[in-house]
Amino acid sequence: MSARLMVERNLLVYRRGWPYLAAEVLEPLLYLFSIGVGVGKLVGDVPGLDGVPYAEFVAPALLATSAMNGAVNETVFTVFGRITADRTYTPILATPMTVRDVAMGEAWWAVLRGLIASCGFLVLVTVFGLVHSPWAVLTVPGAALIGFAFAGAGLYAVTWLRDWHDFQLVQLVMLPMFLFATTFYPLSVYPGWLRPLIACLPLYQCIELLRGPALGDVGPGLLVPVVYLSVMGLAGLRFGVRRLERRLLP
């Protein structure tokens, strides 16, 4: 119940913050037009995926990236500012709310924010004719699960940040994962020995979770990313709450 209050608090704060959410939709859309459509004119159909245009192949990967970035931005960048500069949690923890309530509230808000951005992007790519399978509706709960996984991971990661310069370390993880986790090309382009390592990347599992339904390929294999991301989110929350308690409580 107390976690819900944190979500309501953030909703009030973001009543005037809709341009930030719009930017999170615009960013993957720019990637889609510049690479998915632009490069797609040169690529044509994706090799190994008969009849799948390149833009349709890239779109669900950018959708997964949007859900990931929305959750990470909220639980890493925003939470760090609330811990250090704004001291937002000091008066909150003077109430009956606990650190666990705060952490869960921030996590669910991150899921909601990532889901809003993802749904906005999904609507746009559907309007542009890049979604044809009715199974694409499964990308909505899939995006929520991605948000949950990275919300948990983000809450754990933020407890290790010492100052603003450490955000470069976060980008050092996020950017290579965005570039190499099959966002723009299939896993088959990698050498055989490297494919298992790429498959271990969280964003790869996110893309697999959304790309299959978006292209109409639904099967038991989707259970792998579901379990992977569920465990990631639960583990991140468990250890993140412990470290937040050490950091926030005297």
Secondary structure as UniProt FT lines:
FT   HELIX           2..13
FT   HELIX           14..16
FT   HELIX           18..31
FT   HELIX           32..39
FT   HELIX           40..43
FT   TURN            47..48
FT   TURN            50..51
FT   HELIX           54..72
FT   HELIX           73..78
FT   HELIX           79..83
FT   TURN            84..85
FT   HELIX           89..92
FT   TURN            93..96
FT   HELIX           99..127
FT   TURN            128..129
FT   HELIX           134..138
FT   HELIX           139..158
FT   TURN            159..160
FT   HELIX           164..166
FT   HELIX           167..180
FT   HELIX           187..189
FT   TURN            192..194
FT   HELIX           195..199
FT   HELIX           202..214
FT   TURN            215..216
FT   HELIX           220..222
FT   HELIX           223..248
//
